[in-house]
Amino acid sequence: MPTVTYVSPSGIARKIDVPSGMSIMQAALNHRVEGIPGECGGNCMCATCHVYVDSPLLHRIPPAQNNEKSMLSIAAESPTTNSRLSCQIKMTEELDGIVIRIPAKQR
């Protein structure tokens, strides 16, 4: 099963098995990963699942659509070129080993 490593703002890493097809946000919620509240439940209607994707696998994620870009613009912590909403990233075998960094604040 593919894995995601969630890295807290303090640098603590937590590796989790995530089934293909599940969003990275849902996996974080299922495993009570701190820092990803996902308040809208994965509907791309808030920015509380904002994450920074480490560069090596960023190119394997489909580009952000306009609604995701709009939500990122209201994120509590400034978005960067590797910012994504974790609700919009569906796990695949190609993303095995992806590293997700959690912003210091989400609200």
C-alpha positions as MATLAB code, in Angstrom:
seq = 'MPTVTYVSPSGIARKIDVPSGMSIMQAALNHRVEGIPGECGGNCMCATCHVYVDSPLLHRIPPAQNNEKSMLSIAAESPTTNSRLSCQIKMTEELDGIVIRIPAKQR';
ca = [
       0.000    0.000    0.000;
       1.348    3.480   -0.798;
       2.487    5.685    2.067;
       2.329    9.368    2.947;
       4.660   11.026    5.425;
       3.024   13.939    7.235;
       5.510   16.373    8.764;
       4.297   18.648   11.557;
       5.386   22.292   11.781;
       7.826   21.222   14.510;
       9.420   18.636   12.188;
       7.898   15.447   13.614;
       7.254   12.963   10.787;
       4.493   10.369   10.752;
       4.300    7.742    7.988;
       0.833    6.353    7.185;
      -0.392    3.722    4.724;
      -3.046    5.279    2.485;
      -5.188    3.235    0.097;
      -5.163    4.308   -3.540;
      -8.112    6.563   -4.283;
      -8.370    8.052   -0.791;
      -7.582   11.729   -0.388;
      -4.521   12.658    1.609;
      -6.807   14.804    3.786;
      -9.158   11.901    4.572;
      -6.237    9.685    5.530;
      -5.002   12.435    7.877;
      -8.450   12.704    9.469;
      -8.767    8.916    9.792;
      -5.421    8.787   11.618;
      -5.942   11.965   13.659;
      -2.999   13.808   12.150;
      -2.812   17.136   13.956;
      -2.906   20.284   11.880;
      -5.293   19.157    9.146;
      -8.839   19.852   10.423;
     -10.497   19.570    6.988;
     -13.498   21.565    8.141;
     -15.481   21.334    4.891;
     -15.095   17.557    4.720;
     -13.099   17.524    1.509;
     -15.421   19.625   -0.635;
     -12.796   22.219   -1.629;
     -14.770   24.925    0.165;
     -12.189   26.034    2.731;
      -8.423   25.970    3.134;
      -8.111   24.061    6.413;
      -6.375   21.162    4.701;
      -3.670   23.327    3.138;
      -0.348   21.489    2.892;
       3.058   21.925    1.291;
       4.045   19.037   -0.983;
       7.749   18.190   -1.103;
       9.107   18.758   -4.609;
      10.167   15.281   -5.752;
       6.580   14.078   -6.342;
       4.798   17.405   -6.854;
       4.860   16.989  -10.645;
       2.894   13.715  -10.348;
      -0.156   15.443   -8.861;
      -2.675   16.827  -11.370;
      -2.581   20.646  -11.489;
      -4.816   22.605   -9.123;
      -8.148   23.649  -10.610;
      -9.499   27.194  -10.280;
     -11.623   26.414   -7.202;
      -8.611   24.972   -5.370;
      -6.488   27.981   -6.349;
      -9.225   30.270   -5.033;
      -9.352   28.476   -1.679;
      -5.561   28.511   -1.383;
      -5.652   32.282   -1.754;
      -7.493   32.488    1.589;
      -5.259   30.021    3.448;
      -4.193   31.141    6.935;
      -0.536   30.652    6.029;
       0.667   32.071    2.736;
       0.558   29.617   -0.147;
       3.707   28.843   -2.109;
       4.374   27.108   -5.422;
       4.096   23.717   -3.687;
       0.873   24.517   -1.781;
      -2.102   22.249   -2.321;
      -5.329   21.365   -0.577;
      -4.869   17.828    0.673;
      -8.543   17.068   -0.040;
      -7.743   17.446   -3.735;
      -4.847   14.973   -3.760;
      -6.012   11.406   -4.328;
      -3.465    8.791   -3.364;
      -2.029    6.626   -6.137;
       0.796    4.118   -6.381;
       2.762    6.810   -8.252;
       2.595    9.024   -5.141;
       4.011    6.336   -2.840;
       6.408    7.959   -0.400;
       5.054   11.493   -0.842;
       5.995   13.933    1.929;
       3.394   16.449    3.068;
       4.367   19.362    5.315;
       1.656   20.844    7.501;
       1.526   24.644    7.903;
       1.876   26.150   11.371;
      -1.675   27.518   11.199;
      -4.803   26.577    9.284;
      -7.374   29.098   10.485;
];
